[in-house]
Amino acid sequence: MTNQEILQCALQQSAIDSHCEPEDFLRTENIIVVSEKNENARRYLTLPFACNLVSYGSNVVASVQEELRDTVRRYIEKYPVEHLFETPNMQVINTALMEHGLQVCFMAEYFLPDRTVLKDLPCAYEMRILEQKDFEALYVPEWSNALCADRKHLDMLGIGAYDGDKLIGLAGCSADCETMWQIGIDVLPPYRRQGVAAALTAKLALETFARGKIPFYCAAWSNIKSVRNAIKAGFRPAWVEMTAKEISFVEKLNNETVS
């Protein structure tokens, strides 16, 4: 599968999620559509969106509630696309959304594998392929990025790194949609900065391709160690998203984080 084919698949999935056409993400003008539910959307999304902005670099596609169409249009037409996802401009949309009981909540950068550089990387520890049957005892905090206890049925494939019999690193793949599986990674603190994360991520990406699926990777752009891992493993930035949620939802997340 070529990089262009991988990108086209990602565009198609983003179009399903956003209720638009794949080519809408490649236009120079911004696009606004009304969000709708779709059973083929990424499994962890809650549709319809109140407000979700997506950019592959040339424009923004906004998937929104009908009553937010004018509010969001004013925002995305006021600033250049490269500034719509950053402060201080982001404060403008956040203030406007609060009048509707919403706040900016999730902001993330998504990465796709570059087939010209993706390859097996060296690892000082034994790496083993893990299947669903091997995960049951691994739903613990140490592996919460690699596996998701709330969606166990979606965790399809993993690669573990072992120091003897001790699991010291784990990359896991979640079947978040029909064609694309998302990679998450955890490495125990004493074993970090040894290339374990990149080796696991790259190996899992290759194993995912071998199963006929496209791997993708997500990170907050402030999570430097995760972004560095994506790049080292052979992934490259593909698109960004900003999602608004109810204020009560954001407050609940913040309280959980504090506790």
C-alpha positions in Angstrom: 0.0 0.0 0.0 1.4 3.4 -1.0 1.4 6.6 1.0 -1.2 8.0 -1.3 -3.5 5.0 -0.8 -3.0 5.3 3.0 -3.9 9.0 2.8 -6.9 8.4 0.7 -8.2 5.8 3.2 -7.7 8.3 6.1 -9.6 10.9 4.1 -12.5 8.5 3.5 -12.7 7.7 7.2 -12.6 11.4 8.2 -15.4 12.0 5.7 -17.5 9.3 7.4 -16.8 10.8 10.8 -17.5 14.4 9.7 -20.4 13.7 7.3 -18.8 15.2 4.2 -16.8 14.1 1.1 -13.1 13.0 1.2 -12.2 15.7 -1.2 -13.6 18.4 1.1 -10.4 18.1 3.2 -8.2 19.0 0.2 -10.0 22.2 -0.8 -8.7 25.6 -0.2 -12.0 27.0 1.1 -13.3 26.0 4.5 -16.3 23.7 4.6 -19.2 23.5 7.2 -21.5 20.5 7.4 -24.1 19.4 9.9 -23.0 16.4 11.9 -24.9 13.2 11.8 -24.5 9.7 13.3 -22.8 7.1 11.2 -22.4 3.4 12.2 -19.1 3.3 10.3 -17.5 6.2 12.3 -14.6 5.6 14.6 -15.9 3.7 17.5 -14.8 6.1 20.2 -16.6 9.1 18.7 -19.8 10.4 20.1 -22.0 11.5 17.2 -23.5 13.8 16.2 -20.7 16.3 17.1 -21.6 19.6 18.7 -18.5 21.1 17.0 -15.6 19.3 15.5 -12.9 21.0 13.4 -10.6 18.9 11.2 -7.7 20.0 9.0 -5.4 18.1 6.7 -3.5 21.4 6.2 -5.1 23.3 3.4 -8.5 24.1 5.0 -10.8 23.3 7.8 -13.9 21.1 7.7 -16.3 21.9 10.5 -18.9 19.3 11.5 -21.4 21.0 13.8 -24.9 21.2 15.2 -27.2 23.3 12.9 -27.5 26.0 15.6 -23.7 26.5 15.7 -23.2 26.9 12.0 -23.1 30.7 11.9 -21.0 30.9 15.1 -18.4 28.5 13.7 -18.4 30.0 10.3 -17.5 33.4 11.7 -14.6 31.9 13.5 -13.1 29.8 10.7 -13.4 32.7 8.2 -11.7 35.1 10.5 -8.3 33.5 10.9 -5.9 31.6 8.7 -6.2 27.8 8.9 -2.8 27.4 10.6 -4.0 29.6 13.5 -7.4 28.2 14.1 -6.1 25.5 16.4 -3.9 27.6 18.6 -4.2 30.3 21.3 -5.0 33.2 21.4 -7.4 32.6 18.5 -8.8 29.5 20.0 -10.1 31.6 22.9 -12.5 33.3 20.5 -14.3 30.1 19.6 -14.2 28.9 23.2 -15.9 32.0 24.4 -18.6 31.8 21.7 -19.2 28.1 22.4 -19.7 28.7 26.1 -22.8 30.7 25.3 -24.2 27.3 24.1 -23.0 25.4 27.1 -19.9 24.0 25.3 -16.1 24.3 25.6 -13.1 23.3 23.6 -12.2 19.9 25.0 -10.0 17.6 22.8 -7.2 18.7 20.6 -5.0 16.2 18.9 -2.6 15.5 16.0 -2.9 12.3 14.0 -0.1 10.5 12.3 0.0 8.1 9.4 2.8 5.6 8.5 5.3 6.6 5.8 5.9 3.4 3.8 9.2 4.7 2.5 10.7 4.8 6.0 8.6 2.4 8.1 10.7 -0.7 9.0 11.7 -3.0 11.8 13.8 -1.2 14.4 16.4 -2.7 16.8 15.3 -3.5 20.3 17.5 -4.7 23.2 14.6 -6.8 24.5 12.6 -9.8 23.1 9.5 -8.7 21.3 6.4 -11.0 21.2 3.2 -10.7 19.2 0.1 -10.7 21.5 -3.5 -11.4 20.6 -6.8 -10.6 22.4 -6.5 -13.7 24.5 -3.2 -12.4 25.9 -4.6 -9.1 27.1 -7.0 -10.0 30.0 -4.4 -9.5 32.8 -3.0 -6.4 31.2 -5.8 -4.0 31.8 -3.9 -2.1 34.5 -2.7 1.5 34.7 0.8 0.6 33.4 -0.7 -0.3 30.0 -3.6 2.2 29.8 -2.3 3.9 26.6 -1.8 0.6 24.8 -5.1 -1.0 25.8 -8.5 0.4 26.7 -10.4 -1.3 29.5 -13.7 0.4 28.4 -13.4 -1.1 24.9 -11.7 -4.4 25.3 -13.5 -5.9 22.4 -11.7 -3.5 20.0 -8.1 -4.4 21.3 -7.0 -6.7 18.5 -3.3 -6.9 18.4 -0.2 -6.1 20.5 3.6 -6.3 20.6 5.2 -6.8 24.0 8.8 -6.2 24.9 10.1 -8.5 27.6 13.1 -8.4 30.0 13.2 -12.1 30.7 9.6 -12.9 31.7 8.8 -9.3 32.7 6.7 -7.2 30.3 8.5 -3.9 30.1 6.8 -2.3 27.1 3.5 -2.8 25.2 2.1 -1.4 22.0 -1.5 -2.2 21.3 -3.8 -1.8 18.3 -7.5 -0.8 18.6 -9.9 -1.6 15.8 -11.4 1.9 15.9 -12.9 1.6 12.4 -13.2 -0.9 9.6 -10.1 0.0 7.7 -7.8 1.7 10.3 -6.4 0.5 13.7 -5.1 3.0 16.2 -1.7 2.3 18.0 -1.1 3.2 21.6 2.2 2.6 23.5 3.4 2.3 27.1 6.9 1.6 28.4 7.8 1.2 32.1 9.9 4.2 33.3 13.2 2.4 34.0 13.2 1.2 30.3 12.5 4.4 28.6 14.9 6.3 26.3 16.3 3.0 25.0 14.3 2.9 21.7 11.8 0.4 23.0 8.7 2.5 22.2 9.7 3.2 18.7 10.7 -0.5 18.0 7.3 -1.7 19.4 5.4 1.0 17.5 7.1 0.2 14.2 6.7 -3.6 14.6 3.0 -3.3 15.4 2.5 -1.0 12.4 4.0 -3.6 10.2 2.0 -6.4 11.7 -1.2 -4.3 11.3 -0.4 -3.9 7.6 0.1 -7.6 7.4 -3.5 -8.1 8.6 -4.9 -5.8 5.9 -5.4 -2.8 8.1 -3.9 0.7 8.2 -2.2 1.8 11.5 -2.6 5.3 12.7 -1.3 7.1 15.8 -2.6 10.0 17.8 -0.9 12.4 20.2 -1.5 15.8 21.8 1.0 18.1 20.2 2.2 19.1 23.7 3.2 15.4 24.3 6.7 15.8 22.9 7.8 12.3 23.9 4.8 10.7 22.1 5.3 12.9 19.0 9.0 12.0 18.9 8.1 8.3 19.1 5.7 8.6 16.2 8.4 10.2 14.0 11.1 7.8 15.0 8.8 4.8 14.4 8.1 6.0 10.8 4.9 8.0 11.2 4.3 11.5 9.8 1.7 14.2 10.7 -1.4 13.8 8.6 -4.3 15.8 10.2 -5.4 17.7 13.3 -8.7 17.8 15.2 -10.4 20.1 17.8 -13.5 18.9 19.5 -16.0 20.8 21.7 -17.9 19.1 24.5 -20.5 20.1 27.0 -19.0 22.2 29.9 -20.1 19.6 32.4 -18.2 16.9 30.4 -15.0 19.1 30.5 -15.4 19.8 34.2 -15.8 16.1 34.9 -12.6 15.3 33.0 -10.8 17.9 34.9 -12.0 16.7 38.3 -11.0 13.1 37.4 -7.6 14.4 36.4 -7.1 16.2 39.7 -8.2 13.3 41.8 
